[in-house]
Amino acid sequence: MAMIPPPLPWRVFGEPEAEHEYLVLLTHLPVQRLTSLPKFLNYVWRIRKQLESGPAGLVGYSLLAQPFTSNYWTLSAWTSPAALGEFITERPHSDAMRVLRETLSFRSWRWEAAGKALPPSWETALEHAGRNNQ
């Protein structure tokens, strides 16, 4: 497996219960045009502020940037699909999805993990995406 550059450390917003199942979301955001990078990074900054406000249901998150290949990844854990749904429909996330639709061909993978398995490692998450990418 290729070496993964260091991600931003996992930010914790809630202590997971060991036996409870949580929704884990991995998102791949490849920026297709370099001219779109400033707008994309502006939304990343704004969405990080949204995440840092500790939205309801967020257990934790991490970001992985691979700028030389214009690949960006998010990894997060949520108490429920409803909590994730509420987050993505709020601004600025909803604005980013609308504005960047032409610029990004994002993909996401979801699975459940017990609280004792959180935070998931980046290696595990990327392997999970690779298995489900065929």
N, C-alpha and C positions, 0 to 999 in steps of 0.2 A: 504494500500500500504506500502511496506517495506521502511524503512528509506534510503535515498540516501546519500552517503558520499559527502562531499563538492567537487564540480568540480573546475577546474581552471576557474577563472572569464572569462566572455565573452570578447574577444578582438575585438574591433571595428576598421574596416578599411575603412568604408564608411558610410556616414549618409544615411539611407534608406529614400526614399520618402514614405510618409504615405500611399498613395493609390496604389502604385506600387506593383505588385506581384513579390516575390522573390522565388527562389528555396531553399528549406531547405533540408538538408541531414543529416540523423542520421546513423551512422555506428557502428556496434557492432563487436569488434575484440577479440574473446576469444582465449587466448594462450593455445594450447592444450598440449604442452610439456614444462615443466619448463626449460629443457635444451635449449630451443629456446628463453627464456625470454631475455637474454642479447642482442641477435641479434635484437629482436623485439624492445627493448627499445632504442637501437642505432638508428634504423630507426625512431622511434618516435621523438627522439631528432633532427635528420636531417630534418624530415618533418616539425617539428615546426619551424625550421630556415627558411624553404621554405615558410611557412605560414607567418612568421614575416616579410618577404621581401615584403608582401602586393601584392600578385599576382593579376593580372587584374580580376576584377569581384568579388573578395572576399569582402563580407560585414562584416562578423565577424565569430568567431569560439570559441568553448570551448571544453575542454577535461574532461572526467570523468574516473578515475581509480578506479577499485575495485580489488586491488592486491591480497587479500586473496582468491578470487575466480577466479583469472586470467582473469577477464573481463575488457575490456577497450572499451571506447565509444568516438566517436567524434560527434560533432554537429556543423554544419556550415550553413551559408546562402550565396547565390551567386546571382549575377545579372541575370544569365541565365544558362541553361544547357551547352551551348558552353563554358562559362567561367570555369565551373567545369570540363568539358572534357579536356580543355587545361591544367588545373592544374594537373589532374591525369596522363596525358601523359608525363609530365615533370619530370626530375630527381630531387630529389631522390625518389619521390612518385612512379614513374613507376618501379624503381629498387626494391623498397619494395614489390610491388605487385607481381613481378616475383619471387624474392628470398623467400618471406614468404608464397607463395602459398601453400606449403606443411604443414606449421605450423599453419595457421589460416583458420578457416572456417567462414569467415566474412559474415555478412549480412548487407544490407543497406535498408533504407526506404527514399523515397523522397515525398515531398508534396510542395504545394505553400502556401505562407503566405504573407499577406499584410505587407508593411514596418512598419505600426503602431503596428504590432504584434511581431516585432523583438526587442530584442532577444527572441526566444522561451524559455520557461522554460524547465528544464530537466524533470520535472514531466510530462508536456504536451508531450514532445517528446517520453518519454518511454511509456506513455499511448498510443500514436499514434502507436508505434511499436507493443505493445500488441494487439491492435485492429486489426492490419493487419498481425498478426502472426498466425492466425487460418487457 
